[in-house]
Amino acid sequence: MTQDRRILVGVVAGAHGVKGELKIKSFTANPRAVASYGPLGDRTGMRSFRLKLRGAVRGLLIARIDGVEDRDQAEALKGLELYVARDVLPKPKRGEWYLADLVGLAAITTDGTPIGRVKAMHNFGAGDIVEIERADAPALMLPFSKRIVPEVDVAAGRIVVDPPAEVEVKAEDAAAELAGPDQPGAAA
C-alpha cells in the first residue's frame, strides 16, 4: 500500500490485560468495521496486521494481533496508526466523501477568491479541522463545519470556505498556490 492510497482507520490506544490484547480506537463510521477490511498496515506500509476483535470497552475495541502474546508486546504498539488500502473501502454515497479525499483540493472563499489548498484534515478530539496551506501566509486551521465549509466538490477539485470575520484572506496569498493544474492532489 502506498501512503497516498491508504486511509487511516484506527490507532492502538494501549494494552488490555496481560495476554497481549490491544485497545483500538476506530475511526470508521461503524467502529467494528475496522477489522472487516482485511489486513491493516502501519504508516510506512512495511508491516501488516490482521485484527481479531474480542469485544469493546468504554468506546474502544478490544482486539488481538497475531504474534502479540503479552502486555509488554501490546504496550510497545501503543500509538501505532492502522491504515487500509483506499480501494477496499466502500464508495462514498452521493454528497459524502472520505476526509482523506479532501487533501490537495483548492480552497476558495464564497465569493470565489482563491486562498490555498487543503494540506491536511485533523481531529484533536473536538471535531474535524481543515488545514489550508497558503503560498505567502501562515496556514489556516478552520473548523470543518457546514458554516465554515458550506460546499465540498471533490469532482471539481475544490472546497468553498466562509472563514470567520477574524480571519483575513487575501487573493494574493494564494495566487502562486493555485497557479497551475499540475498541483499534487488536484482532482481530474
Beta strands, then each sheet from edge to edge (+ up, - down):
strand 1: 6-16
strand 2: 21-26
strand 3: 40-41
strand 4: 48-49
strand 5: 51-57
strand 6: 60-65
strand 7: 81-85
strand 8: 106-109
strand 9: 114-123
strand 10: 128-133
strand 11: 140-143
strand 12: 151-153
strand 13: 158-161
sheet 1: 5+ 6- 2+ 1- 7+
sheet 2: 3+ 4-
sheet 3: 11+ 10- 9+ 8- 13- 12+
end
